[in-house]
Amino acid sequence: MAGCARAWRGALRRAVVVAAAVALAAGTAGASAPPGQHGSGRVGAPPPAAHAALGVSAFHPRRVRLPQRSAATRYPRNDHWPGAASGTAVLGTPPAPLVAGRHALALEPWSLGAQSNAGRTPVWAQLVTSGLHAVRVRVLPHAAALAAGVGGVAFTAAAPPGSRGGLIRLGLDYAGFARVFGG
């Protein structure tokens, strides 16, 4: 932490030097008349009367104690794999196909319907074609993922019993565990 305090002191010194240079430059800005002229335009004219600057005093440096930052404030807390959880994503209606003339255009992935989260899991689902109204999602424990040879998150998704089926898009929101693997 001594290096951090040293860096702050160096930054404070530089700021004071810059402030002093600006103050000196501002105070001498009007005193740059050619020799023999004192700002009135006439050679040999008396210099203008100087006025005392208001609010200017001597600068006395003092030590400043900087607060200690703990590791919790420096790094986010998203540093653990998601635990075992399950949930159901209720899907909305699929987007209407784009029609140009008499031909329907193919749907692109970015033109799909809204994403629906599956309970308190990091998994989300999007409906692509009609027929499916919900999807059940189960996130497996990380030990099960490692046993299956997966170096990340493993989950299952299934249509509820009695559903007709349909095409969906599944995704994983990794914001809660982004710092666990690969930085």
C-alpha positions as CSV (number, residue, x, y, z in Angstrom):
1,M,0.0,0.0,0.0
2,A,3.0,2.3,0.4
3,G,3.3,2.4,-3.4
4,C,-0.3,3.6,-3.7
5,A,0.3,6.4,-1.2
6,R,3.5,7.4,-2.9
7,A,1.6,7.6,-6.3
8,W,-1.0,9.8,-4.7
9,R,1.6,12.1,-3.2
10,G,3.3,12.4,-6.6
11,A,0.0,13.2,-8.3
12,L,-0.8,15.8,-5.7
13,R,2.6,17.4,-6.2
14,R,2.1,17.5,-9.9
15,A,-1.3,19.1,-9.5
16,V,0.1,21.8,-7.2
17,V,2.9,22.6,-9.6
18,V,0.4,22.9,-12.5
19,A,-1.9,25.1,-10.4
20,A,1.0,27.4,-9.4
21,A,2.1,27.6,-13.1
22,V,-1.4,28.6,-14.1
23,A,-1.6,31.1,-11.4
24,L,1.7,32.7,-12.4
25,A,0.8,32.7,-16.0
26,A,-2.6,34.4,-15.2
27,G,-0.9,37.0,-13.0
28,T,1.7,38.0,-15.7
29,A,-0.7,37.9,-18.7
30,G,-1.2,41.7,-18.7
31,A,2.5,42.5,-18.0
32,S,3.8,41.5,-21.4
33,A,3.9,45.1,-23.0
34,P,6.9,45.9,-25.1
35,P,9.8,47.7,-23.4
36,G,9.2,51.4,-22.8
37,Q,5.4,50.9,-23.0
38,H,3.4,50.3,-19.9
39,G,0.1,49.2,-21.3
40,S,-1.2,52.7,-22.2
41,G,0.3,52.8,-25.7
42,R,2.6,55.8,-24.9
43,V,6.3,55.4,-24.5
44,G,7.4,56.4,-21.0
45,A,3.9,56.4,-19.5
46,P,3.8,55.4,-15.8
47,P,2.8,51.8,-15.1
48,P,-0.8,51.2,-14.1
49,A,-1.5,50.9,-10.4
50,A,-1.3,47.3,-9.0
51,H,-4.1,46.0,-6.9
52,A,-3.6,43.3,-4.3
53,A,-5.2,39.9,-5.3
54,L,-8.1,38.9,-3.1
55,G,-8.2,35.4,-1.6
56,V,-4.6,34.5,-2.4
57,S,-2.5,33.1,0.4
58,A,0.6,31.0,0.9
59,F,0.3,27.3,0.2
60,H,1.4,25.0,3.0
61,P,1.6,21.3,2.0
62,R,0.2,18.8,4.4
63,R,-0.1,15.0,4.6
64,V,-3.3,13.4,3.4
65,R,-4.4,10.0,4.6
66,L,-6.0,8.0,1.9
67,P,-8.6,5.3,2.7
68,Q,-7.6,1.7,2.4
69,R,-9.4,-0.2,-0.3
70,S,-10.2,-3.8,0.4
71,A,-10.1,-6.5,-2.2
72,A,-13.9,-6.7,-2.1
73,T,-14.1,-3.2,-3.6
74,R,-11.5,-3.8,-6.3
75,Y,-12.9,-7.0,-7.7
76,P,-16.4,-8.0,-8.5
77,R,-17.9,-11.0,-6.7
78,N,-18.9,-13.0,-9.7
79,D,-16.2,-15.6,-9.1
80,H,-18.0,-18.9,-8.6
81,W,-19.8,-21.4,-10.8
82,P,-23.6,-21.5,-10.6
83,G,-25.0,-24.1,-8.3
84,A,-27.6,-26.8,-9.1
85,A,-30.9,-25.2,-9.9
86,S,-34.0,-25.7,-12.0
87,G,-36.7,-23.5,-13.4
88,T,-39.2,-23.1,-16.2
89,A,-39.0,-20.5,-19.0
90,V,-42.5,-19.4,-20.1
91,L,-42.2,-18.6,-23.8
92,G,-44.1,-15.9,-25.6
93,T,-45.3,-15.9,-29.2
94,P,-42.9,-16.3,-32.0
95,P,-42.1,-13.3,-34.2
96,A,-44.1,-13.0,-37.4
97,P,-42.2,-13.8,-40.5
98,L,-41.1,-10.9,-42.6
99,V,-43.0,-10.8,-45.9
100,A,-41.7,-9.1,-49.1
101,G,-44.2,-9.4,-51.8
102,R,-45.5,-13.0,-51.9
103,H,-42.3,-14.6,-50.4
104,A,-41.7,-14.9,-46.6
105,L,-38.1,-14.0,-45.7
106,A,-36.1,-16.3,-43.5
107,L,-35.8,-15.3,-39.8
108,E,-32.4,-14.2,-38.7
109,P,-31.2,-15.0,-35.1
110,W,-31.4,-11.3,-34.1
111,S,-35.0,-11.0,-35.2
112,L,-36.3,-13.6,-32.7
113,G,-38.8,-12.9,-30.0
114,A,-38.1,-11.9,-26.4
115,Q,-35.8,-13.9,-24.1
116,S,-37.4,-15.6,-21.1
117,N,-35.3,-16.5,-18.0
118,A,-35.7,-20.0,-16.6
119,G,-36.4,-19.3,-12.9
120,R,-33.2,-18.5,-10.9
121,T,-30.9,-20.2,-13.4
122,P,-28.5,-18.5,-15.8
123,V,-30.3,-20.1,-18.8
124,W,-32.6,-18.2,-21.0
125,A,-34.9,-19.3,-23.9
126,Q,-36.4,-17.7,-27.0
127,L,-39.2,-19.1,-29.1
128,V,-38.5,-19.5,-32.8
129,T,-41.5,-21.4,-34.0
130,S,-44.9,-21.8,-32.5
131,G,-46.0,-25.0,-30.7
132,L,-44.0,-24.8,-27.4
133,H,-45.2,-22.6,-24.6
134,A,-42.7,-23.4,-21.9
135,V,-39.4,-25.3,-21.4
136,R,-38.1,-26.9,-18.2
137,V,-34.4,-26.2,-17.5
138,R,-32.1,-27.9,-14.9
139,V,-28.6,-26.7,-14.2
140,L,-26.3,-29.5,-13.1
141,P,-23.8,-29.1,-10.2
142,H,-20.3,-28.2,-11.4
143,A,-19.0,-31.5,-10.1
144,A,-21.3,-33.3,-12.6
145,A,-20.2,-31.0,-15.4
146,L,-16.5,-31.9,-14.6
147,A,-17.4,-35.6,-14.5
148,A,-19.0,-35.2,-18.0
149,G,-15.8,-33.6,-19.3
150,V,-17.3,-30.1,-19.5
151,G,-15.1,-27.3,-18.2
152,G,-18.0,-25.0,-17.7
153,V,-21.7,-25.2,-17.0
154,A,-23.9,-28.2,-17.9
155,F,-27.7,-28.0,-18.1
156,T,-30.6,-29.9,-19.5
157,A,-33.7,-28.6,-21.2
158,A,-37.0,-30.5,-21.9
159,A,-40.4,-29.7,-23.1
160,P,-43.2,-30.1,-20.6
161,P,-45.2,-33.4,-20.9
162,G,-48.0,-33.2,-23.4
163,S,-46.5,-30.3,-25.4
164,R,-46.4,-30.4,-29.2
165,G,-42.8,-29.4,-29.5
166,G,-41.3,-26.6,-31.4
167,L,-38.0,-24.8,-32.2
168,I,-36.4,-22.7,-29.4
169,R,-33.1,-21.0,-28.9
170,L,-31.3,-21.5,-25.6
171,G,-28.6,-19.3,-24.2
172,L,-26.5,-18.8,-21.0
173,D,-26.1,-15.5,-19.2
174,Y,-22.5,-15.8,-17.8
175,A,-22.4,-12.5,-16.0
176,G,-22.7,-14.2,-12.6
177,F,-19.6,-16.4,-13.2
178,A,-17.6,-14.5,-15.8
179,R,-14.4,-14.3,-13.7
180,V,-14.3,-18.0,-12.8
181,F,-12.7,-19.3,-16.0
182,G,-10.3,-17.5,-18.3
183,G,-10.4,-14.1,-16.5
